Amino acid sequence: MAHSKISPQVLSTVVALACRAPSVHNSQPWQWVYDDGVLRLFLAEHRIPHATDRTGREAVISCGAALDHLRVAAAAAGWRAEIARFPNPNDLTHLATVEFGRLEFVTDADRTRADAILNRRTDRLPFSAPQSWPMFEPILRSTVDPDTATLYVLSDAVRPQLAEASRLTEAMRRYDSSYHAELSWWTAPFEVSDGVPYSALVSSDDQERVDIGRRFPAGNRAHRPGPEADQSVIVALCTDGDTRREALGCGEALSEVLLEATLAGMATCTLSHMTELDASRDIIRALVGGPGDPQLLIRIGVVPPLSDPPPPTPRRPTADVLAIKEI
């Protein structure tokens, strides 16, 4: 079909919304290049937190989430994003090429889903159990394309083993000075355009209330009333293999899960630390009980009424992540 050229103003808005996607340590390891009607997504390898993400797998997952966010944002703006993944087998940093076609009609659902991008937060405090989970679970499953990832819901019975995997990860990194230096760099106590801002970090006491969270440097966010221990539902996203293509697809599935949960009024927190090291990843693989490779976990739950949401994390200026070469 014939493709239309999207205006630079609309393109910039769509890319800015896509870049609200979550990324490992909010590193935002993506670069967009628009030239002659085609948008290309590249992995910005210099932005990979290598002590945390030694293979770059989590960075590619992050880019996959941004790619799906782009599709959602484009639809709300009246454009269909036609995506070709890994179009250049000789350049695996070229993750996707996107061409745009006009949509005949923009639905309310398209607009609402794009709004969810702005409403989504990573919330590191404990959640209450989602009472509507039995009705929501089949909806959530239906959003994940089985060709990109498989969603597993982990039972409460395996929560102690999950907590053990989290503790094992922390113990194995206790004396890893490169990891801790990198974590401190990405959580510097001032507001910048990337990294996890100090205002988003929770206190040591509140970190203890979540048994499977990554141990970030302690912040000073006010204590939030709620359960003394996290009661969230834990889901895992797994892929058939561990290639870069499968990591990208997992990121797209992650975006779908997070936005669907946000639309349902639920809070989320993506957890990747337990799949960064082989020992803890093997524990998750055994708990999932299915074939394939666990890529990440997600906590899903609800927060107390009238609670203040976490502040939005900063993002790099659109001009830094989008190069428009020709219109």
Secondary structure in CASP SS format (residue, H / E / C, confidence):
PFRMAT SS
TARGET T0000
AUTHOR 0000-0000-0000
METHOD secondary structure of the structure
MODEL  1
M C 1.00
A C 1.00
H C 1.00
S C 1.00
K C 1.00
I C 1.00
S C 1.00
P H 1.00
Q H 1.00
V H 1.00
L H 1.00
S H 1.00
T H 1.00
V H 1.00
V H 1.00
A H 1.00
L H 1.00
A H 1.00
C C 1.00
R C 1.00
A C 1.00
P C 1.00
S C 1.00
V H 1.00
H H 1.00
N H 1.00
S C 1.00
Q C 1.00
P C 1.00
W E 1.00
Q E 1.00
W E 1.00
V E 1.00
Y E 1.00
D E 1.00
D C 1.00
G C 1.00
V E 1.00
L E 1.00
R E 1.00
L E 1.00
F E 1.00
L E 1.00
A C 1.00
E H 1.00
H H 1.00
R H 1.00
I C 1.00
P C 1.00
H C 1.00
A C 1.00
T C 1.00
D C 1.00
R C 1.00
T C 1.00
G C 1.00
R H 1.00
E H 1.00
A H 1.00
V H 1.00
I H 1.00
S H 1.00
C H 1.00
G H 1.00
A H 1.00
A H 1.00
L H 1.00
D H 1.00
H H 1.00
L H 1.00
R H 1.00
V H 1.00
A H 1.00
A H 1.00
A H 1.00
A H 1.00
A C 1.00
G C 1.00
W E 1.00
R E 1.00
A E 1.00
E E 1.00
I E 1.00
A E 1.00
R E 1.00
F C 1.00
P C 1.00
N C 1.00
P C 1.00
N C 1.00
D C 1.00
L C 1.00
T C 1.00
H E 1.00
L E 1.00
A E 1.00
T E 1.00
V E 1.00
E E 1.00
F E 1.00
G E 1.00
R E 1.00
L C 1.00
E C 1.00
F C 1.00
V C 1.00
T C 1.00
D H 1.00
A H 1.00
D H 1.00
R H 1.00
T H 1.00
R H 1.00
A H 1.00
D H 1.00
A H 1.00
I H 1.00
L H 1.00
N H 1.00
R C 1.00
R C 1.00
T E 1.00
D C 1.00
R C 1.00
L C 1.00
P C 1.00
F C 1.00
S E 1.00
A C 1.00
P C 1.00
Q C 1.00
S C 1.00
W H 1.00
P H 1.00
M H 1.00
F H 1.00
E H 1.00
P H 1.00
I H 1.00
L H 1.00
R H 1.00
S H 1.00
T H 1.00
V C 1.00
D C 1.00
P C 1.00
D C 1.00
T C 1.00
A C 1.00
T E 1.00
L E 1.00
Y E 1.00
V E 1.00
L E 1.00
S C 1.00
D H 1.00
A H 1.00
V H 1.00
R H 1.00
P H 1.00
Q H 1.00
L H 1.00
A H 1.00
E H 1.00
A H 1.00
S H 1.00
R H 1.00
L H 1.00
T H 1.00
E H 1.00
A H 1.00
M H 1.00
R C 1.00
R C 1.00
Y C 1.00
D C 1.00
S H 1.00
S H 1.00
Y H 1.00
H H 1.00
A H 1.00
E H 1.00
L H 1.00
S H 1.00
W H 1.00
W H 1.00
T C 1.00
A C 1.00
P C 1.00
F C 1.00
E C 1.00
V C 1.00
S C 1.00
D C 1.00
G C 1.00
V C 1.00
P C 1.00
Y H 1.00
S H 1.00
A H 1.00
L C 1.00
V C 1.00
S C 1.00
S H 1.00
D H 1.00
D H 1.00
Q H 1.00
E H 1.00
R C 1.00
V C 1.00
D C 1.00
I C 1.00
G C 1.00
R C 1.00
R C 1.00
F C 1.00
P C 1.00
A C 1.00
G C 1.00
N C 1.00
R C 1.00
A C 1.00
H C 1.00
R C 1.00
P C 1.00
G C 1.00
P C 1.00
E C 1.00
A C 1.00
D C 1.00
Q C 1.00
S C 1.00
V E 1.00
I E 1.00
V E 1.00
A E 1.00
L E 1.00
C E 1.00
T E 1.00
D C 1.00
G C 1.00
D C 1.00
T C 1.00
R H 1.00
R H 1.00
E H 1.00
A H 1.00
L H 1.00
G H 1.00
C H 1.00
G H 1.00
E H 1.00
A H 1.00
L H 1.00
S H 1.00
E H 1.00
V H 1.00
L H 1.00
L H 1.00
E H 1.00
A H 1.00
T H 1.00
L H 1.00
A C 1.00
G C 1.00
M C 1.00
A E 1.00
T E 1.00
C E 1.00
T E 1.00
L E 1.00
S C 1.00
H H 1.00
M H 1.00
T H 1.00
E C 1.00
L C 1.00
D H 1.00
A H 1.00
S H 1.00
R H 1.00
D H 1.00
I H 1.00
I H 1.00
R H 1.00
A H 1.00
L H 1.00
V H 1.00
G C 1.00
G C 1.00
P C 1.00
G C 1.00
D E 1.00
P E 1.00
Q E 1.00
L E 1.00
L E 1.00
I E 1.00
R E 1.00
I E 1.00
G E 1.00
V E 1.00
V C 1.00
P C 1.00
P C 1.00
L C 1.00
S C 1.00
D C 1.00
P C 1.00
P C 1.00
P C 1.00
P C 1.00
T C 1.00
P C 1.00
R C 1.00
R C 1.00
P C 1.00
T H 1.00
A H 1.00
D H 1.00
V H 1.00
L E 1.00
A E 1.00
I E 1.00
K E 1.00
E E 1.00
I C 1.00
END
